[in-house]
Amino acid sequence: MSIELRHLRCFLAIAEESSLTRAAARLHLTQPAVSRTLAALEQHLGARLVDRSTHHLALTAEGRAFQDRAAAALAAFEAAVDPARLRHRPLRLGHAWSAFGPYTTPLLRRWQREHPQTPLELLRIDDRTAGLTRGEVDAALLRGPVDAPGLATEELTTEGRVAAVPADSPLAERPRLTLDDLAGGTVVLNTVSGTTTLTLWPAAARPAATVTVANTDDWLAAIAAGRGVGVSSASTAALHPHPGVTYRPLPDAPPLPVVLAWRDAFPHPATAALVAMAREIVSGD
């Protein structure tokens, strides 16, 4: 047989009331129904939980040990389905790099001030959806188009793109660069969480060689080592400075949308508040 919550509630009522009759009244059941439920539980556990041989009902040693476990299991279940606790569980916000750019700190500070009962946890996860499709986060700040199934999205703003070149490269001496300036060399591509692909260049003028990496740290290291150049969003320049990398504006590259995404089914209860706050911060409200 399978044990259900009613078995635990029945046993705990018996233990606390020290009487089958009082336990039945408390549970709004008949005494025979309470006796059958207790017997089924004891049969499943293979142990006598209640000593019925004395005038006053008492728990056996096994019953006393099981009482603590049953109470803990019932409390854990009730906490898991408590709407109030669900509303205040941490809101995990994923990002692959640069989070919300210059709006990151204002968002975190305002959220802490206005929603102190629901911590906002910022998590960097090197994945195209920053762990969202794998269930590692509740929402994610993403860049570029988002086409994963089951996700709802809100475009919050756009960011210009920058070129990232070795600090000792002749390209670093120019105030700004173009896609054509980068096409003559090797391009470093983050194929796991990045948004730049060779389709950023016209088909007739694409870089001939690429170096692929799996995260922002390796992307920066490859560029600093002179293995190639890169393209990223403007916030990368502000939030990921590197002594071996120089960032330059890339005005002829299309801007990147900055998107807040969340799972469409069963969103975190605070998702709507997060979307509204992110919109307000971007608009300056």
Secondary structure as GFF3:
##gff-version 3
##sequence-region A 1 285
A	DSSP	alpha_helix	5	17	.	.	.	ID=ss1
A	DSSP	alpha_helix	20	27	.	.	.	ID=ss2
A	DSSP	alpha_helix	31	45	.	.	.	ID=ss3
A	DSSP	beta_strand	50	51	.	.	.	ID=ss4
A	DSSP	beta_strand	58	59	.	.	.	ID=ss5
A	DSSP	alpha_helix	61	80	.	.	.	ID=ss6
A	DSSP	alpha_helix	83	87	.	.	.	ID=ss7
A	DSSP	beta_strand	91	95	.	.	.	ID=ss8
A	DSSP	three_ten_helix	101	103	.	.	.	ID=ss9
A	DSSP	alpha_helix	104	114	.	.	.	ID=ss10
A	DSSP	beta_strand	120	124	.	.	.	ID=ss11
A	DSSP	beta_strand	139	143	.	.	.	ID=ss12
A	DSSP	beta_strand	151	159	.	.	.	ID=ss13
A	DSSP	beta_strand	161	166	.	.	.	ID=ss14
A	DSSP	three_ten_helix	170	173	.	.	.	ID=ss15
A	DSSP	alpha_helix	179	183	.	.	.	ID=ss16
A	DSSP	beta_strand	186	190	.	.	.	ID=ss17
A	DSSP	three_ten_helix	198	200	.	.	.	ID=ss18
A	DSSP	three_ten_helix	203	205	.	.	.	ID=ss19
A	DSSP	beta_strand	209	213	.	.	.	ID=ss20
A	DSSP	alpha_helix	216	224	.	.	.	ID=ss21
A	DSSP	beta_strand	230	233	.	.	.	ID=ss22
A	DSSP	alpha_helix	234	239	.	.	.	ID=ss23
A	DSSP	beta_strand	245	249	.	.	.	ID=ss24
A	DSSP	beta_strand	256	263	.	.	.	ID=ss25
A	DSSP	alpha_helix	271	283	.	.	.	ID=ss26
###
